Amino acid sequence: MKVRLLDADTINKIAAGEIVERPASAVKELVENSIDAGASRILIEVEDGGKTLIRVVDDGCGMDREDALMAFSRHATSKISGADDLTRIHTLGFRGEALAAIASVAAQVDVHTKPKQAEAGTFLRIVDGSVASVKDAGCPAGTSMAVRDLFRNVPARRKHLSSASSELSRVVETVTSAAIIHPEISFELFTGKRTLFRSVRSASWDQVLVSAFGLDVARGFHEVVGEGPGLAIRGVVCSPSSSRASPDWIHLYVNGRPIHSKALQGAVREAFRTLLPLGREPIAVISLDVNPEEVDVNVHPAKREVRFLHEEIICQLLKDAVVAALGAMGPTAVPVRTGTPQSESMDLSAQQKLLPMEVSQSDQPVKVRLGAADDDSLKTAKPVTGGRQSRQLRILGQALDLYIIAEDGQELVLIDQHAAAERVAYESLQRRFAEGSMSQELLEPIMLELSAREEMLLESWLDRLKDVGFEIVPFGGRSFMVRSVPATAPRLDRPEGVREVLLDILAQGKPQRSSSQDDLLKMLACRRSIKSGRRLNPEEMRRLLDDLLRCRNPRACPHGRPTMVAVDWQELERMFHRR
């Protein structure tokens, strides 16, 4: 087969595969063009999640006819003029690929644009990647671009897009991310007659943070500042008490560009390492101003990734800045777990605190079914699976703020406090659901102030949440009122507990079609059960074990993990070479 040059349309479609993955990708490119054009106001309209229409309107500098036509040629850009400029990039766009790529995979692109001083504007229509019409037009200063039927020319890509609501959720995230770092620009995103996101132009972050995260989160932000050679750090973080279950709440920017960076995310997480329970993530907005010569933004066609000349130094400075911000919060930032030991010579006094105690508060002895030792399990602890005899269990204490330690004279038993509490909560919820008495009205309704994305997710969950006892109604704007909660659900007796449970559910994304009420009951039981890292007093341990042994299936959590494992004394003696 002979080597040949590809035609322009094929080249553009290949580029589109890297740049325009879904409607949100096209929105990102168009919005960034508007920002680079000096806009003070950007309107974004989408239909069908952006599949059938994306329209972005700005009041930026606009283009004359020549530039409008040139803009849709591949590698045509006003941002750079040569290779040397790649080390001095101050704009979001510079590759000159996005508009050509979008036009190549959309059925039609309509452009209205006019420079501020021009008497007339230009209308440009591109159909299937080729210019179909160009003429003078009356239009306001700035640029309007309407992209219709995205991926009509690439049916395989269109087929694998998510539902309209899922694609719309991604568009909301994209617009919100742009608005956060550009408070000097007002943004509005709408679909049909519904406004999904709106921010007001401001000189500071205060207003846009409320628009992006909701009042409940925004009022808990604390300032982050730091600096180093060729580096300035600014941002905000929430206290550890406002953590989330999803890592999507860490927003990172470099020179005004939203990015993904595992290294920078790791630096933020490391600052919170001893302050958050396992499975929780911080809420943070971090903006780095870096010398353009020390950061490479030309790594990925979609410009999502960057490379730093001095990454380790930047990460350390970022971590130090976040640690300082957490320290300024005062006693609210209290360590709740210890780190992983760095060597085999573990400090037992710090890592495994055993608290011997007598459990005599109950008139009923705590009992557990234990199976006889099996020769095949001598080298490892085995899950407690039931057996022929029931023996009284004596609680010895707690290790690692996670495991309850007990013995019965023949075996040492470890109980996972979270798995045990999860099983207890799950069966309690199951009983109430079967009885038809799931809901418990709150004496005082709880108000939720959500971000734009959370609002959309909550609406998709409302029917399923109602089935398990929640009554949640819209209360204007992005506020919702919680009137009722599931009866007996753990820790739903206080406002902060209700908020945390609902936000953790929303962190799972949209409900799956295959999920059932039972899946939601499992989620409720898991989200608010006793967590690892919590120190239990003797009465709490006794009560938890007592409740566990009353369950129909005390041996496993709702997800199938064992609640208890046992090591017989013969195995312990072998471990210590006493046999």
Order of alpha helices (4+ residues) and beta strands (2+ residues): alpha-alpha-beta-beta-alpha-alpha-beta-beta-beta-beta-alpha-alpha-beta-beta-alpha-alpha-beta-beta-beta-beta-alpha-beta-beta-beta-alpha-alpha-beta-beta-beta-beta-beta-beta-alpha-beta-alpha-beta-beta-alpha-alpha-alpha-beta-alpha
